[in-house]
Amino acid sequence: MPVDTRTKILATIGPSSDTKEQIAELMDAGADAFRINFSHGTHAEHREHIKIIRKLEKEKNRLVSIVADLQGPKLRVGDFAQDKVLLKEGQKFVLDLNPEKGDATRVCLPHKEIFAAVKAGEILLVNDGYIALKVVKCSKDKIETKVKTGGYISSHKGVNLPNTKLNISAITDKDKKDLKFALENDVDWVGLSFVQKLSDVKELKKLVDGKAKIISKLEKPSAIDDLDNIVKESDAIMVARGDLGVECPLQVVPVLQKRIVKTCRMQSKPVIVATQMLESMIVNPTPTRAEVSDVATAVYDGADTVMLSAETAAGKYPSAAVKMMHKIISQVEDDPLFFEMMNSARSKPFMAKEADAITFAASEIALALKNVSAIVCYSSSGSTTFLTASERPALPIVALSRDIKVARQMGIVWGVKPYVNKTSFQKFDNVEDCAIEYAKAAGVAKSGNHIIITAGFPLNVKGRTNMLHTVYIP
């Protein structure tokens, strides 16, 4: 097992990584969490993957987080009579509800909600944005467009509408079935695709009903318009750079990435940077220099987690991709400039709640007091740990929770070493002894060190962090 990094790695399970041996290799290479992608595979396959992860978790004695990523609405054109047709710049092209196979002049677009929402002058992007169509005229069953950017188009290519807010839920009937399955199989996080507005997050929250935490995937410009509120309502955020890079100008994506990461950190919400991080390793044993720089930038930005998609799900070198990502993270985190950047970007606790002030003070004490080796957080819901991690302290964070699900959820949270502790404390001396025991077990403390403890008092009461304590380890 490689040395732990503060920035976590989320690996996607797929055909290249679906056996016990392959998943074990990913864990040994440095994966902290696993993504189950419900855009592919069957429930039976996903159930088997979850069983394998939980079995390996016990065998390797380390908690692992599982993210169930819902597919969301998929907008696609219909069938073409030929394998593919060429659309030329400037030509007219029609999208309609006619189910007959398409040609170079028209094709079916089987989504009534698009016809109800789109307006003249708006842009439709097809095939990951390689084809751009400008709407000239629209009615309830026909959209006339002019080809702005031509190219080949074939059956079932995806459609993006960067300027259009569709009156559809982010949660499809398929998603509801997948969600029910995921919750029954005790996943830790649920990823919500196609977030357009705050109500999408609230709808999923109601369905999940506290059985998991929610990751809102930001891939639509309309979600960026309400970024602060969507981050506030979510438990975590994913910068879904794939669709975001289609619906926004490419040069805007790095700027949005930094803005999203900063917003999440200010609100103490974990943030995942995803998509095409080591894309060339799908087919090559080493990444490009640009990809290495991309991963490093996300780490320097302060992302909690960086994600591998097809690299581990369908690539030729899944464990090598995780190892490479781990090496990049380690190199960045060993740079003295890294913690200078983390400290300079810390938010000040203006208008702070009690817990905000406690966790901010813990980081200040860590900077001021010599020979402090770790921060130990007692957390029932995980929120205290989120707050502590958002400060990006130059110390390991040991998170203790009575709830194994809460402990597992820390697998995508920056700098956290999670443990399950079911002790019911009767007096404060037990709190100190327990914190020392786990800090030593985590390998982050020894005799002669101080540790910082944050907790709630009275003990074992959920939702209140009001205590900060330092203890010397004799």
C-alpha positions as CSV (number, residue, x, y, z in Angstrom):
1,M,0.0,0.0,0.0
2,P,1.5,3.4,-1.0
3,V,1.9,6.2,1.6
4,D,-1.4,7.9,2.2
5,T,-2.0,11.2,0.4
6,R,-4.3,14.0,1.6
7,T,-6.0,14.3,-1.8
8,K,-8.2,11.2,-2.4
9,I,-8.5,9.1,-5.5
10,L,-12.0,7.9,-6.8
11,A,-11.7,5.0,-9.3
12,T,-14.6,3.9,-11.6
13,I,-15.4,0.2,-11.8
14,G,-15.9,-1.3,-15.3
15,P,-14.9,-4.2,-17.5
16,S,-11.2,-3.6,-16.9
17,S,-11.6,-3.6,-13.1
18,D,-14.6,-5.8,-12.1
19,T,-12.9,-8.8,-10.5
20,K,-11.8,-9.1,-6.9
21,E,-8.2,-9.3,-8.0
22,Q,-8.5,-6.2,-10.2
23,I,-10.3,-4.1,-7.5
24,A,-7.7,-5.2,-4.9
25,E,-5.0,-4.0,-7.3
26,L,-6.7,-0.6,-7.5
27,M,-6.9,-0.4,-3.7
28,D,-3.3,-1.3,-3.3
29,A,-2.3,1.3,-5.9
30,G,-4.0,4.0,-3.9
31,A,-7.7,4.2,-4.7
32,D,-9.7,5.5,-1.7
33,A,-13.2,5.2,-3.1
34,F,-15.0,3.5,-6.0
35,R,-17.6,4.8,-8.4
36,I,-20.4,2.6,-9.7
37,N,-21.6,4.1,-13.0
38,F,-25.3,3.3,-13.6
39,S,-25.0,4.5,-17.2
40,H,-23.5,1.0,-17.8
41,G,-24.0,-2.5,-16.4
42,T,-26.8,-4.4,-14.8
43,H,-27.9,-4.4,-11.2
44,A,-26.6,-7.9,-10.8
45,E,-23.1,-6.8,-11.9
46,H,-23.2,-3.8,-9.6
47,R,-24.3,-5.9,-6.7
48,E,-21.3,-8.2,-7.2
49,H,-18.9,-5.2,-7.4
50,I,-20.3,-3.8,-4.1
51,K,-19.9,-7.2,-2.4
52,I,-16.3,-7.5,-3.6
53,I,-15.5,-4.0,-2.3
54,R,-17.0,-4.7,1.1
55,K,-15.2,-8.0,1.3
56,L,-11.9,-6.4,0.5
57,E,-12.6,-3.6,3.0
58,K,-12.7,-6.2,5.7
59,E,-9.7,-8.2,4.4
60,K,-7.5,-5.1,4.1
61,N,-8.9,-3.5,7.3
62,R,-9.6,-0.1,5.7
63,L,-12.8,1.7,5.1
64,V,-13.8,2.4,1.4
65,S,-16.4,4.8,0.1
66,I,-18.8,3.7,-2.7
67,V,-20.3,6.3,-5.0
68,A,-23.5,5.4,-7.0
69,D,-23.5,7.6,-10.0
70,L,-27.0,8.0,-11.5
71,Q,-27.2,8.3,-15.3
72,G,-29.7,11.2,-15.5
73,P,-31.6,12.2,-18.6
74,K,-29.8,11.3,-21.9
75,L,-30.8,13.5,-24.8
76,R,-30.0,11.8,-28.1
77,V,-31.0,12.0,-31.8
78,G,-32.8,9.0,-33.4
79,D,-31.7,6.6,-36.1
80,F,-30.2,7.4,-39.5
81,A,-30.8,5.2,-42.6
82,Q,-27.1,5.2,-43.3
83,D,-24.2,4.5,-40.9
84,K,-23.4,8.2,-40.9
85,V,-24.2,11.4,-42.8
86,L,-22.2,14.5,-43.4
87,L,-23.7,17.9,-42.4
88,K,-22.1,20.8,-44.2
89,E,-21.6,24.3,-42.7
90,G,-24.4,26.6,-43.7
91,Q,-26.9,24.0,-44.8
92,K,-30.4,23.6,-43.3
93,F,-31.0,20.7,-41.0
94,V,-34.3,19.7,-39.3
95,L,-35.0,18.0,-36.0
96,D,-38.5,16.6,-35.6
97,L,-40.7,14.1,-33.9
98,N,-41.1,11.9,-37.0
99,P,-39.8,8.4,-36.0
100,E,-38.7,7.6,-39.6
101,K,-34.9,7.1,-40.1
102,G,-33.0,10.3,-40.8
103,D,-30.8,11.5,-43.6
104,A,-28.7,14.5,-44.5
105,T,-31.7,16.9,-44.2
106,R,-33.5,15.7,-41.0
107,V,-33.5,13.3,-38.1
108,C,-35.9,12.4,-35.3
109,L,-35.2,14.1,-31.9
110,P,-37.5,12.0,-29.5
111,H,-37.6,14.5,-26.7
112,K,-40.8,16.7,-26.6
113,E,-39.5,18.8,-23.8
114,I,-36.8,20.2,-26.1
115,F,-39.4,21.4,-28.6
116,A,-41.3,23.1,-25.8
117,A,-38.2,24.9,-24.5
118,V,-35.9,25.8,-27.4
119,K,-36.0,29.3,-29.0
120,A,-34.7,30.8,-32.2
121,G,-31.1,31.9,-31.9
122,E,-30.2,29.2,-29.4
123,I,-27.5,26.5,-30.1
124,L,-27.8,22.7,-30.1
125,L,-24.6,20.8,-29.9
126,V,-24.4,17.2,-31.2
127,N,-21.8,14.5,-30.7
128,D,-19.9,16.0,-27.8
129,G,-20.1,19.5,-29.4
130,Y,-18.4,18.6,-32.6
131,I,-21.5,19.6,-34.5
132,A,-23.2,22.9,-33.8
133,L,-26.7,23.8,-35.0
134,K,-28.2,27.2,-34.7
135,V,-32.0,27.3,-34.2
136,V,-33.7,29.3,-37.0
137,K,-37.4,28.4,-36.4
138,C,-39.2,26.1,-34.0
139,S,-42.6,24.7,-33.4
140,K,-44.2,22.0,-31.2
141,D,-42.9,19.2,-33.5
142,K,-40.1,20.7,-35.6
143,I,-36.9,22.6,-35.1
144,E,-35.3,24.2,-38.2
145,T,-31.6,24.8,-37.8
146,K,-28.6,26.1,-39.7
147,V,-25.4,24.1,-39.4
148,K,-22.8,26.4,-37.8
149,T,-20.1,23.7,-37.5
150,G,-20.4,20.7,-39.7
151,G,-19.2,17.1,-39.5
152,Y,-20.4,13.5,-39.6
153,I,-23.4,12.5,-37.5
154,S,-24.7,9.0,-36.8
155,S,-27.5,7.3,-34.8
156,H,-28.0,8.1,-31.1
157,K,-25.5,10.8,-30.8
158,G,-25.9,13.0,-27.7
159,V,-27.5,16.4,-27.8
160,N,-26.5,19.3,-25.5
161,L,-28.4,22.6,-25.1
162,P,-26.1,25.1,-23.4
163,N,-28.5,28.1,-23.7
164,T,-31.7,26.2,-22.9
165,K,-33.2,25.3,-19.5
166,L,-35.4,22.3,-20.0
167,N,-38.5,21.7,-17.9
168,I,-37.5,18.1,-17.0
169,S,-36.4,16.5,-13.8
170,A,-32.8,15.5,-13.3
171,I,-34.1,12.1,-12.1
172,T,-35.6,9.7,-14.6
173,D,-37.6,6.6,-14.0
174,K,-34.5,4.6,-14.6
175,D,-32.7,6.7,-12.0
176,K,-35.4,6.0,-9.4
177,K,-35.0,2.2,-9.9
178,D,-31.2,2.6,-9.7
179,L,-31.4,4.7,-6.6
180,K,-33.7,2.2,-4.9
181,F,-31.1,-0.5,-5.7
182,A,-28.2,1.6,-4.6
183,L,-29.7,2.5,-1.2
184,E,-30.7,-1.2,-0.6
185,N,-27.1,-2.1,-1.2
186,D,-25.9,0.5,1.3
187,V,-23.8,2.8,-0.9
188,D,-22.3,5.8,0.8
189,W,-22.8,8.6,-1.8
190,V,-25.2,9.2,-4.7
191,G,-24.1,11.2,-7.7
192,L,-26.8,13.4,-9.4
193,S,-26.4,14.1,-13.1
194,F,-27.9,16.8,-15.2
195,V,-28.3,19.3,-12.3
196,Q,-30.0,22.4,-13.8
197,K,-31.4,24.0,-10.7
198,L,-31.6,23.9,-6.9
199,S,-34.9,22.0,-6.9
200,D,-33.2,19.0,-8.7
201,V,-30.9,18.6,-5.6
202,K,-33.9,18.9,-3.2
203,E,-35.8,16.3,-5.2
204,L,-33.0,13.7,-4.8
205,K,-32.6,14.6,-1.1
206,K,-36.2,13.8,-0.5
207,L,-35.9,10.5,-2.3
208,V,-32.6,9.5,-0.5
209,D,-34.1,10.5,2.9
210,G,-30.8,10.5,4.7
211,K,-29.7,7.0,3.6
212,A,-26.7,8.4,1.8
213,K,-25.0,11.7,1.1
214,I,-25.5,13.5,-2.3
215,I,-22.9,14.6,-4.8
216,S,-24.3,17.2,-7.3
217,K,-22.5,16.9,-10.6
218,L,-22.0,20.4,-12.1
219,E,-22.2,20.0,-15.9
220,K,-24.8,22.6,-16.9
221,P,-24.3,26.3,-17.2
222,S,-27.6,27.0,-15.4
223,A,-26.2,25.2,-12.4
224,I,-23.2,27.5,-12.3
225,D,-25.6,30.5,-12.3
226,D,-26.9,29.3,-8.9
227,L,-23.6,27.8,-7.7
228,D,-23.7,29.0,-4.1
229,N,-27.2,27.7,-3.4
230,I,-26.6,24.4,-5.1
231,V,-23.3,23.8,-3.1
232,K,-25.1,24.7,0.1
233,E,-27.9,22.2,-0.6
234,S,-25.5,19.4,-1.6
235,D,-23.3,17.3,0.5
236,A,-20.5,17.3,-2.0
237,I,-19.9,18.6,-5.6
238,M,-18.3,17.0,-8.7
239,V,-16.8,19.2,-11.4
240,A,-18.0,17.2,-14.3
241,R,-15.7,18.6,-16.9
242,G,-16.9,16.4,-19.8
243,D,-20.4,17.9,-20.4
244,L,-19.3,21.2,-18.8
245,G,-16.6,21.4,-21.6
246,V,-19.3,20.8,-24.2
247,E,-21.9,23.3,-22.9
248,C,-19.4,26.0,-22.0
249,P,-16.5,27.4,-24.1
250,L,-13.5,25.1,-23.4
251,Q,-11.3,28.0,-22.2
252,V,-13.9,28.7,-19.5
253,V,-13.7,25.3,-17.9
254,P,-10.4,25.8,-15.9
255,V,-11.8,29.1,-14.6
256,L,-15.0,27.4,-13.5
257,Q,-13.0,24.6,-11.9
258,K,-11.2,27.0,-9.7
259,R,-14.4,28.9,-8.8
260,I,-16.2,25.7,-7.9
261,V,-13.4,24.4,-5.8
262,K,-13.1,27.7,-3.9
263,T,-16.9,27.9,-3.3
264,C,-17.0,24.3,-2.0
265,R,-14.1,25.0,0.3
266,M,-15.7,28.1,1.7
267,Q,-18.9,26.2,2.4
268,S,-16.9,23.2,3.8
269,K,-18.2,20.8,1.1
270,P,-16.0,18.1,-0.4
271,V,-15.3,18.6,-4.1
272,I,-14.3,16.1,-6.8
273,V,-12.5,17.1,-10.0
274,A,-13.4,14.6,-12.8
275,T,-13.2,13.6,-16.5
276,Q,-10.2,13.1,-18.8
277,M,-7.6,13.5,-16.1
278,L,-5.3,10.8,-17.4
279,E,-7.3,10.1,-20.6
280,S,-4.4,8.9,-22.7
281,M,-3.8,6.0,-20.2
282,I,-6.9,4.3,-21.6
283,V,-4.6,3.0,-24.3
284,N,-1.1,4.1,-23.3
285,P,1.0,3.0,-20.2
286,T,2.0,6.6,-19.4
287,P,0.1,9.9,-19.6
288,T,0.9,13.1,-21.4
289,R,2.8,15.9,-19.7
290,A,-0.4,18.0,-20.1
291,E,-2.4,15.4,-18.2
292,V,0.1,15.3,-15.4
293,S,-0.1,19.1,-15.1
294,D,-3.9,18.9,-15.1
295,V,-4.0,16.5,-12.2
296,A,-1.4,18.6,-10.4
297,T,-3.4,21.7,-10.9
298,A,-6.5,20.2,-9.3
299,V,-4.4,19.2,-6.3
300,Y,-2.9,22.6,-6.0
301,D,-6.4,24.1,-6.3
302,G,-7.4,22.1,-3.2
303,A,-9.7,19.5,-4.6
304,D,-10.7,16.8,-2.1
305,T,-10.7,14.1,-4.7
306,V,-9.6,13.5,-8.2
307,M,-11.4,10.9,-10.3
308,L,-10.6,8.3,-12.9
309,S,-13.3,7.3,-15.3
310,A,-12.6,5.2,-18.4
311,E,-9.0,5.0,-17.3
312,T,-9.9,2.4,-14.7
313,A,-13.3,1.3,-16.1
314,A,-12.3,0.4,-19.6
315,G,-8.7,1.2,-20.0
316,K,-5.7,-1.2,-20.7
317,Y,-3.8,0.0,-17.6
318,P,-6.2,0.6,-14.7
319,S,-3.9,0.0,-11.8
320,A,-1.1,1.9,-13.5
321,A,-3.4,4.9,-13.9
322,V,-4.1,4.9,-10.2
323,K,-0.4,4.5,-9.4
324,M,0.4,7.4,-11.7
325,M,-2.3,9.6,-10.1
326,H,-1.0,8.7,-6.7
327,K,2.6,9.7,-7.7
328,I,1.4,13.1,-9.0
329,I,-0.5,13.8,-5.8
330,S,2.4,12.8,-3.6
331,Q,4.8,15.0,-5.6
332,V,2.5,18.0,-5.3
333,E,1.8,17.5,-1.6
334,D,5.6,17.2,-0.9
335,D,6.1,20.7,-2.4
336,P,6.5,23.3,0.4
337,L,4.5,25.6,-1.9
338,F,1.5,23.3,-1.6
339,F,0.6,24.2,2.0
340,E,1.5,27.8,1.5
341,M,-1.2,27.8,-1.2
342,M,-3.7,25.9,1.0
343,N,-3.1,28.3,3.9
344,S,-3.3,31.5,1.8
345,A,-6.7,30.3,0.5
346,R,-8.2,29.6,3.9
347,S,-11.5,31.4,4.5
348,K,-11.9,33.6,7.6
349,P,-14.8,32.6,9.9
350,F,-16.9,35.8,9.6
351,M,-20.4,35.3,10.8
352,A,-19.3,31.8,11.8
353,K,-21.3,29.2,13.7
354,E,-19.8,27.6,16.8
355,A,-18.5,24.6,14.9
356,D,-16.9,26.8,12.2
357,A,-15.0,28.8,14.9
358,I,-13.8,25.6,16.6
359,T,-12.4,24.0,13.5
360,F,-10.8,27.3,12.3
361,A,-9.2,27.6,15.7
362,A,-7.9,24.0,15.5
363,S,-6.0,24.9,12.4
364,E,-4.6,28.0,14.0
365,I,-3.4,26.1,17.0
366,A,-1.8,23.5,14.7
367,L,0.2,26.4,13.2
368,A,1.2,27.9,16.5
369,L,1.9,25.0,18.8
370,K,5.0,23.0,18.3
371,N,5.1,19.2,18.0
372,V,1.4,18.8,17.1
373,S,1.0,15.6,15.0
374,A,-2.7,15.3,14.3
375,I,-6.2,16.6,14.7
376,V,-8.7,14.0,16.0
377,C,-12.4,14.8,15.2
378,Y,-15.3,13.1,17.0
379,S,-18.1,13.4,14.5
380,S,-21.6,11.8,14.5
381,S,-22.7,13.2,11.1
382,G,-19.4,14.0,9.4
383,S,-20.0,17.7,9.3
384,T,-17.3,18.5,11.9
385,T,-14.8,16.5,9.8
386,F,-15.9,18.4,6.6
387,L,-15.3,21.7,8.4
388,T,-11.9,20.6,9.6
389,A,-10.8,19.3,6.2
390,S,-11.9,22.5,4.5
391,E,-9.2,24.4,6.5
392,R,-6.6,22.1,4.8
393,P,-4.4,21.8,7.9
394,A,-0.8,20.6,7.5
395,L,-1.7,17.7,9.8
396,P,-3.4,14.4,9.4
397,I,-7.1,14.4,10.3
398,V,-8.3,11.3,12.3
399,A,-12.1,11.1,12.1
400,L,-13.9,8.9,14.7
401,S,-17.6,8.1,14.2
402,R,-19.9,5.6,15.8
403,D,-21.6,5.2,12.4
404,I,-19.7,3.1,9.9
405,K,-21.5,4.8,7.0
406,V,-20.3,8.2,8.1
407,A,-16.8,6.8,8.5
408,R,-16.9,5.3,5.0
409,Q,-18.2,8.6,3.5
410,M,-14.9,10.2,4.5
411,G,-13.2,8.3,1.7
412,I,-13.6,11.3,-0.6
413,V,-12.8,14.0,2.0
414,W,-9.3,15.7,2.0
415,G,-6.8,14.5,4.5
416,V,-9.0,12.3,6.6
417,K,-8.2,8.9,8.1
418,P,-11.6,7.5,9.2
419,Y,-12.3,5.0,11.9
420,V,-15.4,3.5,13.6
421,N,-15.5,4.0,17.3
422,K,-18.6,2.8,19.1
423,T,-17.4,3.8,22.6
424,S,-20.0,5.5,24.8
425,F,-17.9,7.9,26.9
426,Q,-18.7,8.4,30.5
427,K,-16.0,10.9,31.4
428,F,-13.6,13.1,29.5
429,D,-10.5,11.2,30.3
430,N,-11.8,8.4,28.1
431,V,-12.1,10.8,25.2
432,E,-8.4,11.7,25.5
433,D,-7.4,8.0,25.8
434,C,-9.4,7.0,22.8
435,A,-8.1,9.8,20.7
436,I,-4.5,8.9,21.5
437,E,-5.2,5.3,20.8
438,Y,-6.6,5.9,17.3
439,A,-4.0,8.5,16.4
440,K,-1.3,6.0,17.3
441,A,-3.1,3.3,15.3
442,A,-3.2,5.6,12.3
443,G,0.5,6.0,12.5
444,V,0.3,9.8,12.9
445,A,1.2,10.2,16.6
446,K,3.7,8.9,19.2
447,S,5.0,9.7,22.6
448,G,6.1,13.3,23.0
449,N,3.6,14.6,20.5
450,H,0.5,16.8,21.1
451,I,-2.8,16.0,19.4
452,I,-5.8,18.4,19.0
453,I,-9.2,17.0,19.7
454,T,-12.5,18.5,18.5
455,A,-15.8,17.2,19.7
456,G,-19.3,18.0,21.0
457,F,-20.2,18.3,24.7
458,P,-22.3,16.7,26.1
459,L,-20.6,13.7,24.6
460,N,-22.5,11.4,22.1
461,V,-24.9,14.2,21.2
462,K,-25.4,14.6,17.4
463,G,-25.0,17.9,15.6
464,R,-23.0,20.0,18.0
465,T,-19.2,20.7,17.9
466,N,-18.3,23.1,20.7
467,M,-15.1,21.8,22.2
468,L,-11.4,22.1,21.3
469,H,-8.8,20.4,23.5
470,T,-5.1,19.7,23.2
471,V,-3.5,16.7,24.9
472,Y,0.2,15.6,25.3
473,I,1.0,12.0,24.7
474,P,3.4,10.9,27.5
